């Protein structure tokens, strides 16, 4: 139960902030947001406020912000279509009823000849006495069909109608808010847990590791690797992990005496990835300072941003295989393990995941935010947007490929953790 709660809270928070970025910038640009959803699948909870339906859905594996004009949600009134209209006091159609069974005393009926629910906002046709009539349509008119109601979206409130810059910011805001969330979490860690000092202090050494064999002892402070000064434990750990099987010259400070120990990092397989280890346990030393906490938040965000990019580069160059990737099952398992070590470790894990989510979404792949930004780049070069249907097909193919990748990664997770 602890793992389930931790996973839902952590992943739900990351998804919420990602979608919140899209939502706020869409609203700021005047785009109608039809739905703000956390999760996928069947709706569990839903509330409508203003133009937007806010929902929580069954599968907590993502979320979405559905903006007017992004999908083909516009109901087109074709010639010969029989509809009902309810007019407001200003004579404009406020409700368009497509189901002829929904009859009310104040409803007008007509057979559509022409209609424009995007730009000119009118409906023209013949009433029950075969007279040709024309009614203006309210910008807030509702289309009612079989018990479901949908607000019309005037063209100026659709996503595609907005300037290129506004669309770019709306899409980029999702990953941006993930980076901001990570910064806030790391800053809060600096405020409440404290800021780890730069001392890479060794608490203990394993009995049979390369460090004890070389002569490193508990209480030593790591100063350098191969003559390069080490500023923090994270930097030291990253170097060791990236150099399995390599000879290293580790410099330490032992009670004011500067010593150097040659050793070879042991190659260890961790979830399909080969990393280096030397058999030491770190003991962080913390200090509390509000101003330094903000700096710490920025430094940690930047450190993990670069680190994740380095790992992506290793994946591209083949330094580790796709088997090392984790999907929802792997993240679920890891979240449960981290949660056992307390709230601060869980917060740090959430911050790293948030950066990872932001970077993954910025990859120039179809169906991801980065893929959409790539199409905006083509639009900027061409001077006109790519055909909407062609772009939609590319994103559809991208979604299918991403689903295939997710299946492969999930299967790897299942085999790794349950077999």
GUKOL-652524 format. One record per residue: x, y, z of N, C-alpha, C in turn; residue in three letters. Coordinates in steps of 0.1 Angstrom, whole numbers, padded with zeros to 4 digits, always signed. Layout:
BEGIN
XYZXYZXYZala ...
end
This chain:
BEGIN
+0008-0012+0000+0000+0000+0000+0009+0013+0000unk +0020+0012+0008+0029+0024+0008+0034+0027-0006unk +0038+0016-0013+0043+0018-0027+0033+0024-0036unk +0020+0019-0035+0009+0024-0044+0007+0039-0041unk +0006+0043-0028+0004+0057-0025+0016+0066-0029unk +0028+0061-0027+0040+0069-0031+0040+0071-0046unk +0037+0060-0054+0037+0061-0068+0026+0070-0073unk +0014+0069-0068+0003+0078-0073+0006+0093-0069unk +0012+0095-0057+0015+0109-0053+0026+0115-0062unk +0037+0107-0063+0048+0112-0071+0045+0114-0086unk +0040+0103-0092+0037+0104-0106+0026+0114-0109unk +0015+0113-0101+0004+0123-0102+0009+0137-0102unk +0018+0140-0092+0023+0154-0091+0031+0158-0103unk +0039+0149-0109+0047+0152-0121+0038+0155-0133unk +0028+0147-0134+0018+0148-0146+0010+0161-0144unk +0006+0163-0131-0002+0175-0129+0005+0188-0133unk +0018+0189-0128+0025+0201-0131+0028+0202-0146unk +0031+0191-0153+0033+0192-0167+0021+0197-0175unk +0010+0191-0171-0003+0196-0178-0007+0210-0174unk -0003+0214-0162-0006+0227-0157+0001+0237-0165unk +0013+0234-0169+0021+0243-0178+0014+0246-0191unk +0010+0235-0197+0002+0236-0210-0011+0244-0207unk -0018+0241-0197-0031+0247-0194-0029+0262-0191unk -0020+0267-0183-0019+0281-0179-0015+0289-0192unk -0006+0284-0200-0001+0292-0211-0012+0292-0222unk -0020+0281-0223-0031+0281-0233-0041+0291-0228unk -0045+0292-0216-0054+0302-0211-0049+0316-0213unk -0036+0318-0210-0030+0331-0212-0031+0335-0226unk -0030+0326-0236-0031+0329-0250-0045+0330-0255unk -0055+0328-0247-0069+0329-0251-0074+0316-0258unk -0067+0305-0256-0071+0293-0262-0082+0286-0253unk -0092+0281-0259-0102+0274-0251-0097+0260-0248unk -0097+0257-0235-0092+0243-0230-0105+0235-0227unk -0108+0225-0235-0120+0217-0233-0119+0208-0221unk -0107+0202-0219-0105+0193-0207-0091+0193-0202unk -0090+0193-0189-0078+0191-0181-0079+0178-0174unk -0071+0168-0179-0073+0154-0174-0060+0149-0168unk -0062+0143-0156-0051+0135-0150-0054+0121-0151unk -0046+0113-0159-0048+0099-0161-0055+0097-0175unk -0056+0085-0179-0063+0081-0191-0074+0071-0188unk -0082+0069-0198-0093+0059-0197-0105+0064-0191unk -0114+0056-0186-0127+0060-0180-0126+0071-0170unk -0135+0080-0170-0136+0091-0161-0140+0086-0147unk -0132+0090-0136-0136+0087-0123-0143+0099-0116unk -0137+0110-0118-0143+0123-0113-0143+0133-0123unk -0152+0142-0123-0152+0153-0133-0161+0165-0128unk -0155+0177-0130-0163+0189-0127-0160+0199-0137unk -0170+0206-0141-0169+0217-0152-0169+0230-0145unk -0159+0238-0149-0158+0252-0144-0154+0261-0156unk -0163+0270-0159-0161+0278-0171-0161+0270-0183unk -0152+0271-0192-0151+0264-0205-0145+0250-0203unk -0140+0247-0191-0131+0235-0190-0137+0224-0181unk -0136+0212-0186-0140+0200-0178-0127+0195-0171unk -0127+0194-0158-0115+0189-0151-0119+0175-0146unk -0110+0165-0150-0113+0151-0148-0101+0144-0141unk -0104+0134-0134-0094+0124-0129-0099+0111-0135unk -0090+0104-0143-0093+0092-0150-0086+0080-0144unk -0091+0068-0148-0087+0055-0142-0072+0052-0141unk -0066+0053-0153-0052+0049-0154-0042+0061-0151unk -0035+0060-0140-0026+0071-0136-0013+0071-0143unk -0013+0070-0156+0000+0069-0163+0002+0081-0172unk -0004+0092-0170-0002+0104-0178-0013+0114-0176unk -0016+0122-0186-0026+0132-0185-0026+0139-0198unk -0036+0149-0200-0036+0157-0212-0044+0169-0210unk -0041+0179-0218-0049+0191-0219-0055+0192-0233unk -0068+0191-0234-0074+0190-0247-0079+0205-0251unk -0072+0210-0261-0075+0224-0265-0083+0224-0278unk -0092+0234-0279-0100+0236-0291-0092+0237-0303unk -0095+0230-0313-0088+0231-0326-0077+0221-0327unk -0073+0214-0316-0062+0204-0317-0067+0191-0322unk -0080+0188-0319-0086+0176-0324-0098+0180-0333unk -0103+0170-0340-0114+0173-0349-0127+0172-0342unk -0129+0182-0333-0141+0181-0324-0152+0190-0329unk -0150+0197-0339-0160+0206-0344-0172+0199-0351unk -0184+0201-0346-0196+0195-0353-0199+0204-0365unk -0199+0198-0377-0203+0205-0389-0217+0203-0392unk -0225+0213-0394-0239+0213-0397-0240+0212-0412unk -0243+0200-0417-0244+0198-0432-0258+0203-0437unk -0258+0207-0450-0271+0210-0456-0281+0199-0455unk -0293+0202-0451-0304+0192-0449-0305+0187-0435unk -0295+0191-0427-0295+0186-0413-0306+0194-0405unk -0315+0186-0399-0326+0192-0391-0322+0194-0377unk -0323+0207-0372-0318+0210-0358-0328+0218-0351unk -0326+0219-0338-0334+0228-0330-0326+0239-0324unk -0331+0251-0322-0324+0262-0317-0331+0269-0305unk -0324+0273-0295-0329+0281-0284-0322+0294-0285unk -0330+0305-0286-0324+0318-0287-0323+0325-0274unk -0313+0334-0273-0312+0342-0261-0319+0355-0263unk -0319+0364-0253-0326+0376-0254-0321+0385-0265unk -0309+0384-0269-0303+0392-0280-0306+0386-0294unk -0314+0375-0294-0317+0369-0307-0307+0359-0312unk -0296+0357-0305-0285+0348-0310-0288+0334-0305unk -0285+0324-0313-0286+0310-0309-0277+0307-0297unk -0283+0302-0286-0274+0299-0274-0273+0284-0273unk -0283+0276-0279-0282+0262-0278-0286+0256-0292unk -0278+0247-0297-0281+0240-0309-0283+0225-0306unk -0295+0221-0308-0299+0207-0305-0299+0198-0317unk -0291+0188-0317-0290+0179-0329-0300+0167-0328unk -0304+0164-0316-0313+0153-0314-0327+0158-0314unk -0335+0154-0324-0349+0159-0325-0358+0154-0314unk -0354+0145-0306-0362+0140-0295-0362+0150-0283unk -0352+0159-0283-0351+0169-0272-0359+0181-0276unk -0372+0180-0274-0381+0191-0278-0385+0199-0265unk -0385+0212-0266-0390+0221-0256-0399+0232-0262unk -0408+0238-0255-0417+0248-0260-0411+0260-0267unk -0399+0264-0262-0393+0276-0267-0383+0273-0278unk -0383+0261-0284-0373+0257-0293-0378+0260-0308unk -0369+0265-0316-0372+0268-0330-0366+0256-0338unk -0372+0252-0349-0367+0241-0357-0365+0246-0371unk -0354+0242-0377-0351+0245-0391-0343+0235-0397unk -0343+0235-0410-0335+0226-0419-0323+0234-0424unk -0311+0230-0420-0299+0238-0423-0296+0239-0438unk -0293+0251-0443-0288+0252-0456-0273+0256-0456unk -0270+0265-0447-0256+0269-0446-0253+0272-0431unk -0241+0270-0427-0238+0273-0413-0223+0275-0411unk -0219+0284-0402-0205+0286-0399-0204+0288-0384unk -0198+0278-0377-0197+0279-0363-0183+0282-0358unk -0175+0287-0367-0161+0291-0364-0158+0305-0365unk -0161+0311-0377-0157+0324-0380-0168+0334-0381unk -0178+0332-0390-0189+0342-0391-0200+0339-0381unk -0201+0327-0375-0210+0324-0365-0225+0327-0369unk -0230+0319-0378-0244+0320-0382-0249+0306-0386unk -0262+0305-0386-0269+0293-0391-0280+0299-0400unk -0281+0293-0412-0291+0297-0422-0298+0285-0427unk -0312+0287-0428-0320+0275-0433-0334+0278-0434unk -0343+0268-0434-0357+0270-0435-0364+0265-0423unk -0373+0274-0418-0381+0270-0406-0392+0261-0410unk -0401+0258-0400-0412+0248-0402-0422+0253-0412unk -0422+0266-0415-0432+0272-0425-0425+0274-0438unk -0413+0268-0440-0405+0268-0452-0400+0282-0455unk -0400+0291-0445-0394+0304-0448-0379+0304-0445unk -0371+0311-0453-0357+0311-0452-0353+0321-0441unk -0346+0316-0431-0342+0324-0419-0327+0323-0417unk -0322+0333-0410-0308+0333-0406-0307+0338-0392unk -0299+0330-0384-0298+0334-0370-0283+0335-0366unk -0279+0346-0360-0265+0347-0355-0263+0337-0343unk -0251+0332-0342-0248+0322-0331-0239+0329-0320unk -0243+0327-0308-0235+0332-0297-0221+0326-0296unk -0211+0334-0292-0198+0328-0291-0197+0318-0280unk -0207+0317-0271-0207+0307-0260-0219+0297-0262unk -0222+0295-0275-0233+0286-0278-0229+0272-0275unk -0239+0263-0271-0237+0250-0267-0244+0241-0278unk -0236+0230-0282-0242+0220-0291-0246+0208-0282unk -0259+0205-0283-0264+0194-0275-0268+0182-0284unk -0262+0170-0281-0265+0158-0288-0265+0146-0279unk -0276+0139-0279-0278+0127-0271-0273+0129-0256unk -0277+0140-0250-0273+0142-0236-0260+0148-0234unk -0251+0149-0244-0238+0155-0243-0238+0169-0248unk -0231+0178-0241-0231+0192-0245-0216+0196-0247unk -0215+0203-0258-0201+0208-0262-0202+0223-0266unk -0193+0231-0260-0192+0245-0264-0186+0246-0278unk -0192+0255-0286-0186+0258-0298-0173+0265-0296unk -0163+0265-0305-0151+0271-0304-0149+0281-0315unk -0152+0294-0313-0149+0304-0323-0134+0303-0328unk -0132+0305-0340-0118+0303-0346-0107+0310-0338unk -0110+0322-0333-0100+0330-0326-0096+0324-0313unk -0104+0314-0308-0101+0307-0295-0095+0293-0297unk -0092+0289-0310-0086+0276-0312-0071+0277-0312unk -0065+0266-0310-0050+0265-0309-0044+0270-0322unk -0049+0265-0333-0043+0268-0346-0044+0282-0350unk -0053+0290-0344-0055+0304-0348-0045+0313-0341unk -0038+0308-0331-0029+0317-0324-0015+0318-0331unk -0008+0330-0328+0005+0332-0335+0014+0320-0331unk +0024+0318-0340+0034+0307-0338+0040+0308-0324unk +0044+0320-0320+0051+0321-0307+0042+0317-0295unk +0029+0320-0296+0020+0316-0285+0019+0300-0285unk +0018+0294-0297+0017+0280-0297+0029+0273-0292unk +0041+0278-0296+0054+0273-0291+0054+0273-0276unk +0051+0285-0270+0052+0286-0255+0042+0277-0249unk +0030+0275-0254+0020+0266-0248+0025+0252-0248unk +0031+0247-0258+0036+0233-0259+0049+0232-0250unk +0058+0242-0251+0070+0241-0243+0068+0242-0228unk +0056+0248-0224+0054+0251-0210+0053+0238-0202unk +0048+0227-0208+0047+0214-0201+0060+0210-0195unk +0070+0207-0204+0084+0204-0199+0090+0215-0190unk +0087+0227-0194+0093+0238-0185+0088+0237-0171unk +0075+0234-0169+0070+0233-0155+0076+0221-0148unk +0079+0210-0156+0086+0199-0149+0100+0203-0144unk +0107+0212-0151+0120+0216-0146+0118+0226-0134unk +0108+0234-0135+0105+0243-0124+0101+0235-0111unk +0093+0225-0113+0089+0216-0102+0102+0210-0095unk +0111+0205-0104+0123+0199-0098+0131+0209-0090unk +0132+0222-0096+0139+0232-0089+0133+0235-0075unk +0120+0236-0075+0112+0239-0062+0115+0227-0052unk +0114+0215-0057+0116+0203-0048+0130+0204-0042unk +0140+0206-0050+0154+0206-0045+0156+0217-0036unk +0150+0229-0039+0151+0240-0030+0144+0237-0016unk +0133+0231-0016+0126+0227-0004+0135+0217+0004unk +0141+0208-0003+0151+0199+0004+0162+0206+0010unk +0167+0216+0003+0178+0225+0009+0173+0232+0022unk +0160+0236+0022+0155+0244+0033+0152+0235+0045unk +0146+0223+0043+0141+0215+0054+0151+0204+0058unk +0158+0198+0048+0168+0187+0051+0181+0193+0053unk +0184+0204+0046+0197+0210+0047+0205+0208+0034unk +0215+0215+0032+0223+0214+0020+0236+0206+0023unk +0237+0195+0015+0249+0187+0017+0262+0196+0014unk +0271+0195+0023+0284+0202+0020+0291+0196+0009unk +0301+0203+0004+0309+0197-0007+0318+0186-0003unk +0319+0183+0010+0328+0173+0014+0322+0159+0010unk +0330+0152+0002+0327+0138-0002+0332+0129+0009unk +0325+0129+0020+0330+0121+0032+0326+0107+0031unk +0336+0098+0033+0333+0083+0033+0330+0079+0047unk +0318+0073+0048+0313+0068+0061+0319+0054+0064unk +0319+0046+0053+0324+0032+0056+0329+0027+0042unk +0337+0016+0043+0341+0009+0031+0337-0006+0032unk +0334-0012+0021+0330-0026+0021+0343-0035+0023unk +0341-0047+0028+0352-0055+0031+0360-0060+0019unk +0354-0062+0008+0361-0067-0004+0361-0058-0016unk +0359-0045-0014+0358-0036-0026+0372-0031-0029unk +0373-0025-0041+0386-0019-0046+0391-0008-0036unk +0382-0001-0029+0386+0010-0021+0394+0005-0009unk +0389-0005-0002+0396-0010+0010+0409-0017+0006unk +0409-0023-0006+0421-0030-0011+0432-0020-0013unk +0427-0008-0018+0437+0003-0022+0442+0010-0009unk +0434+0009+0002+0439+0016+0014+0430+0027+0019unk +0419+0030+0012+0410+0041+0016+0403+0036+0029unk +0401+0046+0038+0395+0043+0051+0383+0051+0054unk +0374+0047+0064+0363+0055+0068+0369+0068+0074unk +0362+0079+0071+0366+0093+0075+0374+0100+0065unk +0379+0093+0055+0386+0100+0044+0376+0109+0036unk +0381+0120+0031+0373+0129+0023+0379+0129+0009unk +0371+0125-0001+0375+0125-0015+0378+0139-0020unk +0390+0141-0026+0394+0154-0031+0395+0155-0046unk +0400+0143-0052+0402+0144-0067+0402+0130-0072unk +0400+0129-0086+0401+0117-0093+0410+0120-0105unk +0421+0113-0107+0430+0115-0117+0435+0130-0118unk +0436+0136-0107+0441+0150-0106+0430+0160-0108unk +0418+0156-0111+0407+0165-0113+0400+0167-0099unk +0399+0180-0095+0392+0183-0082+0378+0179-0082unk +0374+0173-0071+0360+0168-0070+0352+0178-0061unk +0341+0184-0066+0334+0194-0058+0323+0188-0049unk +0318+0176-0052+0307+0170-0044+0307+0155-0046unk +0299+0149-0037+0298+0134-0038+0292+0130-0051unk +0281+0137-0055+0274+0134-0067+0284+0134-0079unk +0293+0144-0080+0302+0144-0091+0312+0132-0090unk +0316+0129-0078+0325+0117-0076+0318+0104-0080unk +0306+0102-0076+0299+0090-0079+0296+0089-0094unk +0294+0100-0100+0291+0100-0115+0304+0096-0122unk +0315+0100-0118+0328+0097-0125+0330+0082-0123unk +0329+0077-0111+0331+0063-0108+0322+0054-0116unk +0309+0057-0116+0299+0049-0123+0301+0049-0138unk +0307+0060-0144+0309+0061-0158+0322+0054-0163unk +0330+0049-0153+0343+0043-0157+0345+0029-0151unk +0336+0020-0154+0338+0006-0149+0350-0001-0155unk +0358-0007-0147+0369-0015-0152+0381-0006-0155unk +0381+0007-0152+0392+0016-0155+0400+0019-0143unk +0413+0021-0145+0422+0024-0134+0421+0039-0131unk +0419+0042-0118+0417+0056-0113+0427+0059-0103unk +0430+0072-0102+0439+0077-0091+0431+0086-0082unk +0427+0080-0070+0418+0088-0062+0425+0095-0051unk +0424+0108-0050+0430+0116-0040+0421+0119-0028unk +0426+0117-0015+0418+0119-0004+0425+0128+0006unk +0417+0134+0015+0422+0141+0027+0420+0133+0039unk +0430+0129+0046+0429+0121+0058+0435+0129+0070unk +0427+0136+0077+0431+0144+0089+0442+0154+0085unk +0440+0161+0073+0449+0171+0069+0460+0166+0060unk +0461+0153+0059+0472+0147+0050+0466+0143+0037unk +0472+0148+0026+0467+0145+0012+0474+0133+0007unk +0465+0123+0004+0470+0110+0000+0464+0106-0014unk +0470+0097-0021+0465+0093-0034+0465+0077-0034unk +0455+0071-0039+0453+0057-0040+0450+0052-0054unk +0458+0045-0060+0454+0039-0074+0445+0027-0071unk +0435+0026-0079+0425+0015-0078+0418+0014-0092unk +0411+0002-0093+0403+0000-0105+0389-0002-0101unk +0380+0006-0107+0366+0005-0104+0360-0008-0109unk +0353-0015-0100+0347-0028-0103+0335-0026-0112unk +0334-0034-0123+0323-0033-0132+0311-0041-0126unk +0299-0035-0124+0288-0041-0118+0276-0039-0127unk +0268-0050-0129+0256-0048-0137+0244-0044-0128unk +0238-0033-0131+0226-0028-0124+0215-0026-0134unk +0205-0034-0133+0193-0033-0142+0197-0032-0157unk +0206-0041-0161+0210-0041-0175+0221-0031-0179unk +0225-0023-0170+0235-0013-0173+0248-0016-0165unk +0259-0015-0171+0272-0017-0164+0278-0004-0159unk +0280-0004-0146+0285+0008-0140+0297+0005-0131unk +0304+0015-0127+0316+0013-0119+0313+0015-0104unk +0319+0007-0095+0318+0008-0081+0331+0006-0074unk +0334+0013-0063+0346+0010-0056+0344+0005-0042unk +0331+0004-0037+0329-0001-0024+0330+0008-0013unk +0324+0020-0014+0324+0030-0004+0310+0035-0001unk +0308+0039+0012+0294+0044+0016+0296+0059+0020unk +0288+0067+0015+0289+0081+0017+0280+0086+0029unk +0285+0095+0037+0278+0101+0048+0277+0116+0045unk +0265+0121+0041+0264+0135+0038+0264+0144+0051unk +0270+0155+0050+0270+0165+0061+0262+0177+0056unk +0251+0181+0064+0242+0191+0060+0244+0204+0067unk +0241+0215+0060+0240+0228+0067+0227+0235+0061unk +0221+0244+0070+0209+0250+0066+0211+0265+0064unk +0207+0270+0052+0209+0284+0049+0199+0287+0037unk +0189+0296+0040+0178+0298+0030+0183+0303+0016unk +0193+0311+0016+0198+0316+0003+0206+0305-0004unk +0214+0298+0004+0221+0287-0003+0212+0276-0007unk +0200+0275-0001+0190+0265-0005+0185+0267-0019unk +0183+0280-0023+0179+0284-0036+0190+0281-0046unk +0202+0284-0043+0213+0280-0051+0215+0265-0053unk +0213+0258-0042+0213+0244-0043+0203+0238-0052unk +0191+0244-0051+0180+0239-0060+0184+0241-0075unk +0190+0252-0078+0194+0254-0092+0205+0245-0096unk +0215+0243-0087+0226+0234-0090+0222+0220-0092unk +0213+0215-0083+0209+0201-0085+0201+0199-0097unk +0192+0209-0100+0184+0208-0113+0193+0207-0125unk +0203+0216-0125+0213+0216-0137+0221+0203-0137unk +0225+0198-0125+0233+0186-0125+0226+0174-0131unk +0213+0172-0127+0206+0161-0131+0201+0163-0146unk +0199+0175-0150+0196+0178-0164+0207+0173-0173unk +0219+0177-0169+0231+0173-0177+0233+0158-0176unk +0231+0152-0164+0233+0138-0162+0224+0129-0171unk +0211+0133-0171+0201+0126-0179+0205+0127-0194unk +0209+0139-0199+0213+0140-0212+0225+0131-0216unk +0235+0130-0206+0246+0121-0208+0242+0107-0210unk +0232+0103-0201+0227+0089-0202+0220+0087-0216unk +0213+0097-0221+0206+0096-0234+0217+0094-0245unk +0228+0102-0243+0239+0100-0253+0245+0086-0253unk +0246+0080-0241+0251+0067-0240+0241+0057-0246unk +0228+0059-0245+0219+0051-0252+0220+0051-0267unk +0221+0064-0272+0223+0066-0286+0235+0059-0292unk +0246+0061-0284+0259+0055-0289+0261+0041-0286unk +0251+0035-0279+0251+0020-0277+0259+0016-0265unk +0263+0026-0256+0271+0022-0244+0262+0015-0234unk +0249+0016-0235+0240+0007-0228+0228+0005-0236unk +0221-0007-0234+0211-0011-0243+0197-0006-0238unk +0187-0009-0246+0173-0006-0243+0169-0013-0231unk +0175-0025-0228+0172-0032-0216+0174-0025-0203unk +0182-0014-0204+0185-0006-0192+0173+0004-0189unk +0164+0006-0199+0153+0015-0197+0143+0009-0188unk +0136+0018-0181+0125+0014-0172+0112+0021-0176unk +0101+0013-0176+0088+0019-0178+0080+0021-0165unk +0067+0021-0166+0059+0023-0154+0061+0013-0143unk +0063+0000-0147+0065-0010-0137+0079-0008-0130unk +0089-0005-0137+0102-0002-0131+0102+0010-0122unk +0095+0021-0127+0094+0033-0119+0086+0030-0106unk +0075+0022-0107+0067+0018-0096+0076+0011-0086unk +0084+0001-0090+0092-0007-0081+0102+0003-0074unk +0109+0011-0082+0119+0020-0077+0113+0030-0067unk +0101+0035-0070+0095+0044-0061+0092+0038-0047unk +0087+0025-0048+0085+0018-0035+0098+0016-0027unk +0109+0013-0034+0121+0012-0027+0126+0025-0021unk +0125+0036-0028+0130+0049-0024+0121+0053-0012unk +0108+0051-0013+0099+0055-0002+0103+0049+0012unk +0109+0038+0012+0113+0031+0024+0124+0039+0032unk +0131+0048+0025+0142+0056+0031+0137+0070+0035unk +0124+0073+0035+0119+0085+0040+0115+0095+0030unk +0108+0106+0035+0102+0116+0026+0112+0124+0018unk +0124+0127+0024+0134+0134+0017+0140+0127+0005unk +0142+0114+0007+0147+0106-0005+0136+0105-0016unk +0123+0104-0011+0112+0103-0021+0111+0116-0029unk +0113+0128-0022+0112+0141-0028+0123+0142-0039unk +0135+0138-0035+0147+0139-0044+0144+0130-0056unk +0139+0118-0054+0136+0109-0065+0125+0115-0074unk +0115+0122-0068+0105+0128-0076+0110+0140-0085unk +0120+0147-0079+0126+0158-0087+0134+0153-0099unk +0141+0142-0097+0149+0136-0108+0139+0131-0119unk +0128+0124-0114+0118+0119-0124+0112+0131-0131unk +0110+0142-0125+0104+0154-0131+0113+0159-0142unk +0126+0160-0139+0135+0164-0150+0135+0154-0161unk +0135+0142-0158+0135+0131-0168+0123+0132-0177unk +0111+0135-0171+0099+0136-0178+0099+0148-0188unk +0105+0159-0183+0106+0171-0191+0115+0169-0203unk +0126+0163-0201+0136+0160-0212+0130+0150-0222unk +0124+0139-0217+0118+0130-0226+0108+0136-0235unk +0100+0145-0229+0089+0152-0237+0095+0161-0247unk +0107+0166-0245+0113+0175-0255+0121+0168-0266unk +0122+0155-0266+0128+0148-0277+0120+0150-0289unk +0127+0153-0301+0120+0156-0313+0113+0143-0320unk +0104+0137-0312+0098+0125-0317+0083+0128-0319unk +0077+0122-0329+0062+0124-0331+0054+0120-0319unk +0044+0128-0316+0034+0126-0305+0039+0132-0292unk +0052+0135-0291+0057+0142-0279+0057+0157-0281unk +0059+0164-0270+0060+0179-0272+0071+0183-0281unk +0082+0176-0280+0094+0179-0289+0090+0177-0303unk +0082+0167-0306+0078+0165-0320+0070+0176-0325unk +0061+0181-0317+0052+0192-0321+0060+0205-0323unk +0070+0207-0314+0079+0219-0315+0087+0218-0328unk +0091+0205-0332+0098+0204-0345+0089+0208-0357unk +0076+0205-0356+0067+0209-0367+0066+0224-0367unk +0066+0230-0355+0066+0245-0355+0078+0251-0361unk +0090+0244-0359+0102+0248-0366+0101+0248-0381unk +0095+0237-0386+0093+0236-0401+0083+0248-0405unk +0073+0251-0397+0064+0261-0401+0071+0275-0401unk +0080+0277-0392+0088+0290-0391+0097+0291-0404unk +0102+0280-0408+0111+0280-0420+0103+0282-0433unk +0092+0274-0434+0083+0274-0446+0075+0287-0447unk +0072+0293-0436+0063+0305-0436+0048+0301-0435unk +0045+0288-0434+0031+0284-0433+0031+0270-0426unk +0020+0267-0420+0020+0254-0412+0019+0242-0421unk +0024+0231-0416+0022+0218-0422+0007+0214-0422unk +0003+0208-0433-0011+0203-0433-0015+0196-0421unk -0026+0200-0415-0030+0195-0402-0032+0180-0402unk -0038+0175-0413-0041+0160-0414-0028+0152-0415unk -0019+0158-0423-0006+0151-0425+0002+0150-0412unk +0002+0162-0404+0008+0162-0391+0002+0152-0382unk -0011+0152-0382-0019+0142-0374-0015+0128-0377unk -0013+0124-0389-0009+0111-0393+0005+0108-0388unk +0014+0117-0388+0028+0115-0383+0027+0113-0368unk +0019+0121-0361+0018+0119-0347+0011+0105-0343unk +0002+0101-0351-0005+0088-0349+0005+0077-0350unk +0014+0077-0360+0024+0067-0362+0034+0068-0350unk +0037+0080-0346+0046+0082-0334+0040+0075-0322unk +0027+0077-0320+0020+0072-0308+0021+0056-0308unk +0019+0051-0320+0019+0036-0321+0033+0031-0318unk +0044+0038-0323+0057+0034-0321+0061+0035-0306unk +0056+0046-0300+0059+0048-0285+0052+0037-0277unk +0040+0033-0281+0033+0023-0274+0040+0010-0275unk +0046+0007-0287+0054-0005-0289+0066-0005-0280unk +0073+0007-0280+0084+0008-0271+0080+0006-0256unk +0069+0011-0252+0064+0010-0239+0061-0005-0235unk +0056-0012-0245+0053-0026-0243+0066-0034-0241unk +0076-0031-0249+0089-0038-0248+0096-0034-0234unk +0096-0022-0230+0102-0017-0218+0095-0024-0206unk +0081-0024-0207+0073-0029-0196+0076-0044-0194unk +0077-0051-0206+0080-0066-0205+0094-0068-0199unk +0104-0059-0202+0117-0060-0196+0116-0059-0181unk +0108-0049-0177+0106-0046-0162+0100-0058-0156unk +0089-0064-0162+0083-0076-0156+0092-0087-0154unk +0100-0090-0165+0110-0101-0164+0121-0098-0153unk +0125-0085-0152+0135-0082-0143+0131-0083-0128unk +0118-0080-0126+0114-0079-0112+0106-0091-0107unk +0100-0099-0117+0091-0109-0112+0096-0123-0117unk +0106-0124-0125+0111-0137-0129+0126-0139-0126unk 
end
